[in-house]
């Protein structure tokens, strides 16, 4: 189990993580979802002990990451956004090296690495230099090093970034299989990744936890009202008379349809009620067949955009300021270079005279 309480991380006047608290239960896949700059990677770096928090606590299996770092880190396997690979080593050499660093006993080391190579399907590249394997295999090797020592918790920062669609599907399958033996936390700003893999989603905006739950729970949480959209063969007056008799209809709008003799109807429904059967029977009973009907609900993407609205306005501008500064420096360098060239030309002209 992972317990994060009142976590804060400040960089000067910028607060990257703002009083974040959550608990991760064993045996599930948790996803950190948020736009770039929301504080996902910073939170993960604190959880792994890579950087210190300004305040707050992180406990891994009841071990405080600051007070008992060695015991806490033994429980963690970490895959950063950029895997820590040595390009001049073969895959096998690298994994044996990591096993030695993680103090896997010498007599068990070869068997241990063989198991992980088989589990992550790396056998066909184990003798190749890491620099010569594909991006997808590099991500697998990065995941393999996180698995060495069989930690109880895997923390994966953007594990599918830069992969092609086929590699993404393969990585999803690997993560789902690993969840049978490990608790997994992964971060992403890509909605499809999180909804396809995670049992539980935590949405972070401006360093704060703004929502938490399963994909279905998040939809229920944000679903203020359900809407129905349908095309009915009939007149506006006929449809109005039917809708006014149905209790759970809060409001409706009726417009002409592209279908000849039909109208387009949009209905707001109270209390998330399902009135499709009642509505179908009422309309068909009045001789107005339904040509199409759609139940409109907020998608995970809608929820994400609503909860992180204007997040970009609050992002850290230090990188932009740095880029502006670099651009100014670059311009100054160019101006200086031009001055030097001009002086050289003047000297040459003097010399020729």
N, C-alpha and C positions, 0 to 999 in steps of 0.2 A: 504494500500500500504506500502511496505517496501523499503527503500532507503539505500543502503550501499555505502559509498563513501570513496575511498582511505584508506581502512582498512589495518592496519599493526599490527601484534602481534609478538614480539620477546621474546625468552627465552635465555638470554645471547647472544651468537653469532649466535644462530640458529633463522632463521626467519620462523615461522610456517605459517603466512599469510602475503602475499607480495603485498601490494597496490591493494587490491581487491575492485572492484566497480560493482554493479549491481542493478537493480530495479525489484521488484516482484509485478506484477499486481494482482488486486483482483480477487477472484473466480477461480483460477487455481491451478494445482498441479505442483510444481517445484521440480526438483530433483537435488541434489548435487551428482555428480558422480566423483569418483577418487579412486586411490589405497590407501591402508592403509598408513597413515602418510602424506597425501596430504594437510591436513588442514581443512577438512570438519567439524569435531567435534569442533575444536577450533573456527571456524567461527560461528557455531551455539551457542556455549557457550557465545560468545561476543554478538550475536544478542539477546540473552535472558537476558543479564545483569549478567550472572553468573561469568564471568571474564571481566576485563577491557582490552580495546585495547591499544596498544602502541601509536597509532595515528589513525586518521580517525573518521568517524561518522556513526552511525546506527540510523535511524528514523523509528519508527513504527507508522503509521497513523499521521505522522508529529511530533510525540513526540520523542525527543532525548533520547536514552536509558540511557545515563549518566546524562544528565541535568534534565530530568523529568522521572526518573525510575518508579515511582509508576503508573503514567498514561500510560506509554509505556507497562509495564508488565501486566496491566489489559487487554490489547489487545492480549496477548500471552498465548497459552497453550503449555506446553513443555513436551515431552516424551524423556528423556535421553536414551542412549543405554542400560543402566541397570535401569529398572524402580524403582522409589523411593518408595518401598512397605514396609509395616510393617507386617512381617510374622505372628505375634501373634494376629493380628486383623482379624475379618471376612471381607469379601469384602464390606459388607454394612457399617460396623463400619468405615472402612478406608475411604470410599467415603464420608460419613457424616463428618468425621474429616477434610478431604480436603475442603469440602464445607464451614466448619466453618473457616478454615484458609483463604479461599478466600473471606470471608465476604459475603457469600450468606445469605440473610436475613433469620432469624429463621423461620418465617411463611411460606417461600417458599422452605425451605431446603429439606424437605422430598419429595415434589412433583418434585423438580429439580433433585434429585438423582434418583428417580424412572424413570424419563424420560431417563436419561443417561443409567441406567441399562437395560431398554427395548431396547434402540437404539443399544447398544453393545451386546445384547443378553447374559446378565450376570445373569439373574433371577435364573437359576438352581444352581448357585454357590454362590449366595449373602450371604448365611448364613454359608458358609464354611470358615475355617481359610485359609488365603492366602498361608501359607506354604504347604497346602494340595491340592492345585489346580495345573493343568498342566501348562507347560511353555506358551502354547497358551493362556490360560485364564489369566495368569499373564500379558502378553503383552496387552490383552484387558483391564485389570484393570488399567494398566499404561496409556493406551489411554483414559480411562474413567476419570482419575484424570486430564488429560490435558484438557478435554472437560468441566470440571466443571466451571461454570461462563460464559459459552458460549463465549469464546474469538473469535475474528474475524480471528486470525492467529493461525495455529497449526504448531509447529516445531517438527519434529519427527526424532530422530537420530537412524539410523539403526533399523527401527521398525519391520523388519522381521528376524532379526538375531536369529539363533538358533531354528527357527520353522521348523516343518516338512512340506512336500509339501501341505498337506491338510490345515494346519494352515496358510500357506503363501497365499493360494488362498482366504481363509476366510478374512485374514487381508487386502488383496488387495481390496476385495469387500467393506469392511468397510471404507477404505480410500476413495474409489471412491464415496461412498454415502455421506461421510462427506464433500467432495469437493463441494456439492451442496449448502452448507451453510457457508463454511470456505475457506480461502486461506491456502493451505498446502505446507510446505517445508519439504522434507524428504531427508536424506542422505543415500547413499549406495555405496558399492564397487562392488555390484552384478548387472551386466548389465541387466539381465532378469527382475529384480524387477523394475528398472527405466523405461525401455522401455514399460513394461506392464501397468504401473500406471500413469506416468507423461505426462503432456501436454508440458512441457518445461524442457530442460535438460541443466545444467551448469556443464561442465567438469573442474575439478580443478587438477592442477599438480604443485607440489612444492609450494603450497600456492598461485598460480596465476590462474586466470580464463583464460583458453586457448581456450574455445569454448562455445557458448551458442546458443540455438535454439530448435525447436521441433525435434523429431527423424528424421523426413523427411528432415528438413532444414539442419541438421548436415550431413546427407548423401549427399545432394546436394552440400553442402559446400566442402566436402572432395572428391567428385567424380571427379577426374581429367579427366578420360575417362572411357567409358563403354566398356566392352569386351563381345564378343559372342564366345561361344564354341559350335561347332556342329560336327556331324558325317554325312558324305555325301557319298552316293553310287556313286563312280566315281573315276577317276584317278587324280593325283596331277596336271598334266598339264591342264586338263579340268577345275578344280576348280580355278586354277590360272587365266585362261583366263576370267572367269566370275567375279572374285573379282577385277581384274584390270579395269573393266568397271563401277564399282560402286563408285561414287564420295566420299562418306563419309568414305570409308575404308582407315584408316591411314596406317596400316601395318597388316601383317598376317603371320602365320606360319602353315605349312601343314606337318603332320606326318602320317605314316601308322597307321591304326586302327586295333583293335582286330576283328572287323567285316570283314568278307571276302568280298573283292572287294570294300572296303570303305576306306576313309581317315578321319583323325581327324584334324579339322581346328580350329584355335584360331585367332580371329580378333579384332584388336584395332580400335575403331570408334571415329571419330572426333566430337566435339561439343555435346556429349551425344545424338547423333541422333539415332532414332529408324529405322534401316534398315531391320528389320526382314521380313516385307512383300515384299519389293523389292527384297531381297536376295532369299526368297522362290520362288517367281515367276521366277526369272532368272535361278535358279538351276533346278527347275522342268521343265521349258521350254526347257532346254538343255538336258533333259532326265537324270537328276541326283537327285533322290529323297533324301530328308533330313531324316535321321533315328532318329536324336535327335538334339535339340537345347536348349541351356541355355544362359540366359542373366546374366552376372556376375557383381554384384555391391558390393560395400563395405558395410558390415554389421555394426551395432552399435559397435560390438566387435572390428572389424578392426579399426574403427575410434578411439575408446578408446585406443587401443594399440599403434596406431600411435601418438596420441597426448600426451600420458603419457610415451612414450618410454624413458627408462633410468631413470624413476622417482625414482626407488628404490635406485639409486646411490646417490640421493639428500636427502634421508630420514634422519630424525634426528637419530643420532647414540648414543644419550645419554642413551637410554634404553639398547642398546647393551653394551656400556661401563659400565653401572651399573651392567648388568648381568656378564660381565667379572670380575668386581670388586668383586661382590658377590661370584663368583666362586673362585677367588683368596683367599678371606676371608675364604671361606668354606674349601679350601685346607689347609690354615694356621691353622684353627681350628682342622682339622683332624690330622695334624702333631703334634700340641700341645697335642691332646688327646693321640696320640701314645707315645709321650714322657712321659706323666703322667703314662700311663700303664706300660711302661718299668721301670720307677723309682719305681713303686709299686712292680713290680716283683722282682727288685733288693733288695728292703727292705725285702720282704718276704723271699728271699733266705738268706739274712743276718740273719734274725730272726731265721730261721731253723738251721743255722750253730751254 
